[in-house]
Amino acid sequence: MRAAVPGLRTPYPLGTLMPAVYQEDQVTMRWTAGLDDVLAPVISAIDCLSAYIDPMLAPDDFVLWLAGWFGTVLDENWPSSRRRAAVASSVALYRQAGTVSGLRALVELVTGGDVEIADSGGVAWSQAPNTPPPGRNEPMVEIRVRARPGAAQVALKTIDELVAAAKPAHVAHRVEEVPEHDRLP
């Protein structure tokens, strides 16, 4: 991720840590200076580790790396602020995975719009196998998204794929875009 940074000096030159007999040897001092050039970015990264781990402060390439830590897939077309927000909220979103509130938060994050979700609901348990679920015959989630003015447009297919990955597998879904001027009930 990080490579040699021209002109970056190390705060802990290795040559000054050597015994005096080696500090007088020019070859040793040049060799340790070369190591200092290699180690300076590492020391700098370790000194600033908390900033690298915070998705709101980290360099853009580290935000992509952090996304990989959390298994978050980022769209390369998103602005940096949306990618950072996605990584920052990924743990909270995983806690709510499969719930209506989690699905709403995820779709709002991706679209930047207002989201309404209608869930057929129904929770039950049974000791007998193949018991039909409560409520409707088929569990269903209906999602309506209204883009906010000035928000980047996200393709309906992309939202549909996102919902399919985030909802429980046995639940059918339908995604609908609502024009900006229409209000969600």
Secondary structure, DSSP 8 states (H G I E B T S, - for coil): -----TT---SS-GGGGS-HHHHT-HHHHHHHHHHHHHHHHHHHHHHTHHHHHSTTTS-HHHHHHHHHHHT----TTS-HHHHHHHHHTHHHHHHTTTSHHHHHHHHHHHH-SEEEEEE-------SSTT---SSSSS-EEEEEEE--TT-----HHHHHHHHHHHS-TT-EEEEEEE-TTS---
